[in-house]
């Protein structure tokens, strides 16, 4: 029902001509989960079975050689392809970080959701891959505070420890809280939801009108990603509190009202209950695979807070940028406006994206080593589930998609016929409105030629 409802909204948006192209490549979180194909030996999501240092990518054993000259031919052909109406950057690096090919790699282009690779790097580096996000209840007199810590995928029921979405459950928190209140002799409370972990506006200033259907109002607590029947609720934190109030009532606690406010300092003495999200590395995994805009901005806001910045949209963008600098990446020509990729003011270079990807794909036990595992696999899952089908490279590419009305991008990894893993980034912006649907297969075919060593796919 949720997927069908969002599909209907998408159809309306296409007719209305929203800024963000409303296709399955970069849509709201979770839509494609039910349609994902099984992948052997690793299916997605597989949240409990990979380590932080897991940076494996699919392997190609065809034996076809890929030369630098052939990469240039393929890149030039894509740039001049009549389906490509925009300006193109095309960068390929080996996992030692050496630039194998560079077409306009230092030019800042509109990245769309490829910017989520940078968000992922900052979140893993700043927060730590094993960190979890708490949702806490705090009692002060007859007031019970529900304190959001960044988990927007709370289950309205019991949590599922084997899942990323719904890892923590409000029913479990209600069990803990009701038991604690009973022990304290408290049977009636005013429930106050505390969203003070985030500051500022609900939406980025560049996300206006119908484009807001692609991201929830920014709050540090929500149920099911802030969506109800396929539509984001106006106040996801208050909705979460209302769900929690019902759960408390079922457990014998009277909730006289639901309000908003700031909790006192959390201590062991005043804590009534706490549940935790999946680890950050798994949240990043989901964010990359499903191109989850809301989760990307939540992670950005948390990065801002971790770096001592105001946890709003400006702080989020600044925090990710500063983190990239601290990690030693080159940010020349880069402007980060938002961390989800919806803002048309973002500018990112192919050199930066491939630099991050090569480090993540080659480092041993570094914080960002799980990034490759989070990228969708061609023709199998996430936002690449319906791409590369019938091509030789199906299953042999991991990449982050990006789609706006004026931009299309694809950044990730492929393996050559000789078994070498290479990182790539294709950024195309200034494309003619309405042509994203034909630019995308041209990009896929170009990557397919890289995988096959330049041999045309025979079907």
MIKOLSE-374747 format. One record per residue (C-alpha): residue in one letter; x, y, z. Coordinates in Angstrom, 1 decimal. Example, Ala and Ser with C-alpha at 12.3 -4.5 7.8 and 13.67 -1.06 7.14 Angstrom:
<pts>
  resn       x       y       z
     a    12.3    -4.5     7.8
     s    13.7    -1.1     7.1
</pts>
This chain:
<pts>
  resn       x       y       z
     x     0.0     0.0     0.0
     x     2.8     2.4     0.9
     x     4.6     1.9    -2.4
     x     1.4     2.3    -4.4
     x     0.5     5.5    -2.6
     x     3.9     7.0    -3.3
     x     3.8     5.9    -6.9
     x     0.6     7.8    -7.2
     x     2.2    10.9    -5.7
     x     5.1    10.5    -8.1
     x     2.8    10.5   -11.1
     x     1.2    13.7    -9.9
     x     4.6    15.3    -9.4
     x     5.7    14.4   -12.9
     x     2.7    16.2   -14.3
     x     3.4    19.2   -12.0
     x     7.0    19.4   -13.0
     x     8.7    19.4    -9.6
     x    12.4    20.1    -9.3
     x    13.3    16.6    -8.4
     x    12.6    14.0   -11.0
     x    10.1    11.6    -9.5
     x    11.4     8.2   -10.5
     x    12.5     5.1    -8.7
     x    16.1     6.1    -8.8
     x    16.0     8.6    -6.0
     x    12.6     8.4    -4.5
     x    11.5     8.4    -0.8
     x    12.9     5.7     1.5
     x    11.9     2.1     1.3
     x     9.8     2.1    -1.9
     x    11.8    -0.5    -3.7
     x    12.4    -2.9    -0.9
     x     9.6    -5.4    -1.8
     x    10.8    -5.5    -5.4
     x    14.4    -6.2    -4.7
     x    15.8    -9.3    -6.4
     x    17.6   -11.9    -4.3
     x    21.3   -11.7    -4.7
     x    23.6   -14.7    -4.0
     x    25.6   -15.0    -2.0
     x    24.8   -11.7    -0.3
     x    21.2   -10.4    -0.2
     x    20.2    -6.9     0.9
     x    19.6    -6.1     3.7
     x    22.0    -8.4     5.5
     x    22.6    -6.3     8.5
     x    24.2    -8.7    10.9
     x    26.7   -10.5     8.8
     x    29.2    -7.9     7.5
     x    32.1    -6.3     9.3
     x    33.1    -2.7     9.3
     x    36.0    -3.5     7.0
     x    33.9    -5.3     4.5
     x    34.6    -3.4     1.2
     x    33.9    -6.2    -1.2
     x    32.6    -5.5    -4.7
     x    31.3    -7.9    -7.4
     x    34.0    -9.6    -9.4
     x    34.5    -9.9   -13.1
     x    36.5   -12.9   -14.5
     x    35.9   -12.5   -18.2
     x    39.6   -11.8   -18.8
     x    38.9    -8.8   -21.0
     x    41.5    -6.1   -20.7
     x    40.6    -2.4   -20.3
     x    43.1     0.1   -21.5
     x    43.3     3.8   -20.6
     x    42.8     4.6   -24.3
     x    39.6     2.6   -24.4
     x    38.3     4.4   -21.3
     x    38.8     7.7   -23.1
     x    36.9     6.5   -26.1
     x    34.0     5.3   -24.0
     x    33.9     8.6   -22.0
     x    34.1    10.7   -25.2
     x    31.4     8.7   -26.8
     x    29.1     9.3   -23.7
     x    29.8    13.0   -23.7
     x    28.9    13.2   -27.4
     x    26.0    10.7   -27.3
     x    22.8    12.4   -28.6
     x    20.9    11.2   -25.6
     x    23.3    13.2   -23.4
     x    22.1    16.8   -23.6
     x    24.3    18.1   -20.7
     x    27.9    18.6   -19.7
     x    29.9    15.6   -18.6
     x    32.6    14.8   -16.0
     x    34.0    11.2   -16.2
     x    36.7    10.1   -13.7
     x    38.2     6.6   -13.2
     x    40.7     5.8   -10.4
     x    42.4     2.6    -9.3
     x    42.1     1.6    -5.6
     x    45.6     3.0    -5.0
     x    44.1     6.4    -5.7
     x    45.8     6.9    -9.0
     x    43.7     8.7   -11.6
     x    43.4     6.4   -14.6
     x    41.2     8.8   -16.6
     x    40.0    12.3   -16.0
     x    37.4    14.2   -18.1
     x    36.6    17.5   -16.4
     x    37.1    15.8   -13.0
     x    37.9    19.1   -11.2
     x    34.8    20.8   -12.4
     x    32.1    21.2    -9.8
     x    28.8    19.8   -11.0
     x    25.4    19.2    -9.6
     x    25.7    15.8    -8.1
     x    22.1    15.0    -7.1
     x    22.1    12.0    -4.7
     x    25.7    11.1    -5.5
     x    26.5    13.6    -2.7
     x    25.2    10.9    -0.3
     x    28.6     9.2    -0.7
     x    30.1    12.3     1.0
     x    27.4    12.3     3.7
     x    28.2     8.6     4.4
     x    31.9     9.3     4.7
     x    31.3    12.1     7.2
     x    28.7    10.2     9.2
     x    30.9     7.1     9.6
     x    34.0     9.2    10.4
     x    32.4    11.5    12.9
     x    29.8     9.3    14.6
     x    31.7     6.0    14.3
     x    30.4     2.9    12.4
     x    29.3     1.1    15.6
     x    27.5     4.0    17.2
     x    23.7     3.7    17.8
     x    21.1     6.4    18.2
     x    19.1     6.4    21.5
     x    15.4     7.1    22.0
     x    14.9     7.8    25.7
     x    12.1     8.4    28.2
     x    12.9    10.7    31.1
     x    10.6    11.4    34.1
     x    10.5    14.7    35.8
     x     7.6    15.1    38.3
     x     4.4    14.1    36.5
     x     6.0    14.9    33.1
     x     7.4    12.1    31.0
     x     9.7    13.2    28.2
     x    10.2    11.2    25.0
     x    13.7    12.3    23.9
     x    14.6    11.9    20.2
     x    18.2    11.0    19.5
     x    18.1    10.7    15.7
     x    16.2     7.4    15.1
     x    13.6     8.2    12.5
     x    12.8     4.5    11.8
     x    11.3     3.5    15.1
     x     8.8     0.7    14.9
     x     5.3     1.5    16.2
     x     5.4    -2.0    17.7
     x     8.2    -4.2    18.9
     x    11.7    -3.7    17.5
     x    13.4    -6.2    15.2
     x    17.0    -6.7    16.1
     x    17.7    -8.2    12.6
     x    16.4    -5.2    10.7
     x    17.7    -1.7    10.0
     x    14.3    -0.2     9.7
     x    12.3    -0.8    12.9
     x    15.4    -2.0    14.7
     x    14.1    -0.2    17.9
     x    10.5    -0.4    18.8
     x     8.2     2.0    20.7
     x     6.4    -1.0    22.2
     x     9.7    -2.1    23.8
     x    10.3     1.4    25.1
     x     6.7     1.5    26.5
     x     7.3    -1.8    28.3
     x    10.4    -0.4    30.0
     x     8.8     2.9    30.8
     x     5.5     1.5    32.2
     x     7.4    -0.9    34.4
     x     9.6     1.9    35.7
     x     6.7     4.3    36.3
     x     4.8     1.5    38.2
     x     7.9     1.1    40.5
     x     7.9     4.8    41.1
     x     4.2     4.8    41.9
     x     3.4     7.0    38.9
     x     0.2     6.1    36.9
     x    -0.6     9.4    35.1
     x     1.8    11.7    33.1
     x     1.9    14.5    30.7
     x     3.9    13.2    27.7
     x     6.3    15.7    26.2
     x     8.3    15.0    23.1
     x    11.8    16.5    23.0
     x    13.1    17.3    19.5
     x    15.8    19.7    20.7
     x    18.6    17.5    19.3
     x    17.9    19.3    16.0
     x    17.4    23.0    15.4
     x    16.2    25.3    12.6
     x    13.7    24.8     9.8
     x    11.9    21.6     8.9
     x    13.0    21.9     5.3
     x    16.1    23.1     3.5
     x    15.4    26.5     1.9
     x    15.9    25.1    -1.6
     x    13.3    22.4    -1.1
     x    10.0    24.0    -1.9
     x     6.5    23.1    -2.9
     x     5.9    19.6    -4.3
     x     9.6    18.7    -3.9
     x     8.9    18.3    -0.2
     x     7.2    15.0    -0.8
     x    10.8    13.5    -1.1
     x    11.8    14.2     2.5
     x    10.2    14.4     5.8
     x    10.1    17.5     8.0
     x    13.5    17.3     9.8
     x    13.0    16.0    13.4
     x    15.3    13.7    15.5
     x    12.5    11.2    16.1
     x     9.9     9.5    13.9
     x     8.0     6.3    13.3
     x     8.6     4.5    10.0
     x    10.7     7.3     8.5
     x     8.0     9.9     9.3
     x     5.6     8.4     6.7
     x     2.0     7.3     7.2
     x     0.2     5.6     4.3
     x     2.9     6.7     1.9
     x     2.8    10.4     2.9
     x     5.1    12.3     5.3
     x     3.2    13.6     8.3
     x     3.5    17.3     9.1
     x     5.0    16.7    12.6
     x     6.7    13.3    12.8
     x     7.9    13.8    16.3
     x     4.4    14.6    17.6
     x     3.0    11.6    15.7
     x     5.6     9.4    17.3
     x     4.6    10.7    20.7
     x     1.0    10.0    20.0
     x     1.8     6.5    19.0
     x     3.8     6.1    22.2
     x     0.9     7.6    24.3
     x    -1.4     4.9    23.0
     x     1.1     2.2    23.9
     x     1.5     3.6    27.4
     x    -2.3     3.7    27.8
     x    -2.5     0.0    26.8
     x     0.0    -0.7    29.7
     x    -2.0     1.1    32.3
     x    -0.4     4.5    32.2
     x    -2.8     7.5    31.7
     x    -1.5    10.2    29.4
     x    -3.3    13.4    30.0
     x    -1.9    15.3    27.1
     x     0.9    15.3    24.5
     x     3.1    18.4    24.3
     x     6.5    19.5    23.1
     x     9.4    20.7    25.2
     x    12.9    20.2    26.3
     x    13.8    17.5    28.8
     x    16.1    18.0    31.8
     x    19.6    16.5    31.7
     x    19.4    12.8    31.2
     x    20.7    10.8    34.2
     x    20.5     7.2    35.4
     x    18.1     8.3    38.1
     x    15.5    10.0    35.8
     x    15.7     7.6    32.9
     x    12.7     5.4    32.6
     x    13.6     3.5    29.4
     x    15.8     3.6    26.3
     x    16.0     1.8    23.0
     x    18.7     2.0    20.3
     x    18.8     2.2    16.5
     x    20.8    -0.1    14.3
     x    24.5     0.9    14.2
     x    25.4     3.9    12.1
     x    27.2     1.7     9.5
     x    23.9    -0.1     8.8
     x    21.9     3.2     8.7
     x    24.5     4.5     6.2
     x    24.1     1.2     4.3
     x    20.3     1.7     4.0
     x    20.7     5.4     3.2
     x    23.0     4.7     0.2
     x    21.1     1.6    -1.1
     x    17.7     3.2    -1.0
     x    18.8     6.8    -1.5
     x    17.0     7.8     1.6
     x    16.8    11.7     1.7
     x    15.4    11.9     5.2
     x    18.1     9.7     6.7
     x    20.8    11.5     4.8
     x    19.8    14.8     6.4
     x    19.4    13.2     9.8
     x    23.0    11.9     9.6
     x    24.1    15.3     8.4
     x    22.4    17.0    11.4
     x    24.1    14.5    13.7
     x    27.5    15.2    12.1
     x    26.9    18.9    12.8
     x    26.1    18.3    16.4
     x    29.2    16.0    16.8
     x    31.4    18.7    15.4
     x    29.9    21.4    17.7
     x    27.9    23.1    15.0
     x    24.3    24.1    15.1
     x    22.4    20.9    14.1
     x    20.4    22.6    11.3
     x    20.6    22.4     7.5
     x    23.5    24.9     7.3
     x    25.4    23.1    10.1
     x    24.7    19.8     8.4
     x    26.3    21.0     5.1
     x    29.2    22.7     6.9
     x    29.8    19.7     9.1
     x    30.1    17.3     6.2
     x    32.4    19.6     4.3
     x    34.6    20.1     7.3
     x    34.7    16.4     7.9
     x    35.9    15.7     4.4
     x    38.7    18.3     4.8
     x    39.7    16.7     8.1
     x    39.8    13.3     6.5
     x    42.3    14.7     4.0
     x    40.1    14.8     0.9
     x    40.4    17.6    -1.7
     x    37.4    19.9    -1.7
     x    38.5    22.3    -4.4
     x    35.5    23.3    -6.5
     x    33.1    21.7    -4.0
     x    30.0    23.4    -2.5
     x    27.8    21.4    -0.1
     x    24.4    23.0     0.3
     x    22.5    20.0     1.7
     x    23.5    16.4     2.5
     x    20.7    14.6     0.7
     x    21.3    16.0    -2.8
     x    18.0    17.8    -3.3
     x    19.5    21.3    -3.3
     x    20.4    22.7    -6.8
     x    23.2    24.7    -5.1
     x    25.4    21.6    -4.5
     x    28.6    21.3    -6.6
     x    30.8    18.3    -6.3
     x    33.7    17.1    -8.4
     x    34.3    13.6    -9.9
     x    37.8    13.7    -8.4
     x    36.5    14.1    -4.9
     x    33.9    11.3    -5.3
     x    36.4     8.9    -6.6
     x    39.0     9.9    -4.0
     x    36.5     9.0    -1.2
     x    35.5     5.8    -3.0
     x    39.1     4.6    -3.5
     x    39.9     5.3     0.1
     x    36.8     3.5     1.3
     x    37.5     0.6    -1.0
     x    41.1     0.1    -0.1
     x    41.6     1.1     3.6
     x    42.0    -1.6     6.2
     x    39.6    -1.1     9.1
     x    39.1     2.6     8.6
     x    35.9     4.2     9.7
     x    34.5     4.6     6.2
     x    35.4     1.0     5.0
     x    31.7    -0.1     4.9
     x    30.7     2.5     2.2
     x    31.2     0.1    -0.7
     x    28.9    -2.5     0.8
     x    26.1     0.1     1.1
     x    26.1     1.0    -2.6
     x    23.4    -0.6    -4.7
     x    24.3    -3.5    -7.0
     x    23.5    -3.2   -10.7
     x    20.3    -5.0   -11.6
     x    19.8    -6.4    -8.2
     x    18.8    -4.0    -5.4
     x    18.0    -0.6    -4.2
     x    18.1     2.2    -6.7
     x    19.9     0.0    -9.2
     x    17.3    -2.8    -9.1
     x    15.8    -1.9   -12.4
     x    19.0    -0.8   -14.2
     x    21.7    -2.7   -16.1
     x    19.2    -5.5   -16.8
     x    20.4    -7.6   -19.8
     x    23.8    -6.0   -19.8
     x    27.0    -7.9   -19.2
     x    27.7    -5.7   -16.1
     x    24.5    -6.8   -14.3
     x    25.7    -7.7   -10.8
     x    29.2    -6.3   -11.5
     x    28.7    -2.7   -10.5
     x    28.2    -1.0    -7.2
     x    27.2     2.6    -7.5
     x    25.2     5.5    -6.0
     x    22.6     7.0    -8.3
     x    21.6    10.6    -8.6
     x    18.8    12.2   -10.5
     x    17.4    15.7   -10.6
     x    15.6    17.5   -13.5
     x    18.8    19.0   -14.6
     x    21.3    16.4   -13.5
     x    22.1    12.7   -13.6
     x    25.0    10.9   -11.9
     x    26.4     7.5   -11.1
     x    29.4     7.0    -8.9
     x    30.9     3.7    -7.5
     x    32.9     0.7    -8.5
     x    33.2    -1.8   -11.3
     x    35.6    -4.7   -11.9
     x    37.5    -5.1   -15.2
     x    37.8    -8.4   -17.0
     x    41.2    -8.8   -15.5
     x    39.7    -8.6   -12.0
     x    40.9    -5.2   -11.1
     x    38.4    -3.0    -9.1
     x    38.2     0.6   -10.3
     x    36.3     3.5    -8.9
     x    34.4     5.8   -11.2
     x    32.2     8.9   -11.2
     x    30.0    10.2   -14.0
     x    28.4    13.6   -13.4
     x    26.2    15.1   -16.0
     x    24.4    18.4   -15.4
     x    22.8    21.2   -17.3
     x    20.7    18.5   -19.2
     x    17.5    19.5   -20.9
     x    14.4    19.0   -18.9
     x    12.7    15.8   -19.6
     x    15.8    13.9   -20.9
     x    16.9    12.2   -17.7
     x    15.2     9.0   -18.8
     x    17.3     8.7   -21.9
     x    20.6     9.9   -20.4
     x    20.5     7.2   -17.7
     x    20.7     4.2   -20.1
     x    23.5     5.9   -22.0
     x    25.5     6.1   -18.7
     x    24.7     2.4   -17.9
     x    25.9     1.4   -21.4
     x    29.1     3.3   -20.9
     x    29.9     1.5   -17.7
     x    29.0    -1.8   -19.3
     x    31.6    -1.2   -21.9
     x    34.2    -0.5   -19.2
     x    33.3    -3.8   -17.6
     x    33.6    -5.7   -20.8
     x    36.8    -4.0   -21.8
     x    35.1    -2.1   -24.5
     x    33.5    -5.1   -26.3
     x    29.9    -4.3   -27.4
     x    27.3    -6.3   -25.4
     x    25.9    -9.0   -27.5
     x    22.7    -9.1   -25.5
</pts>
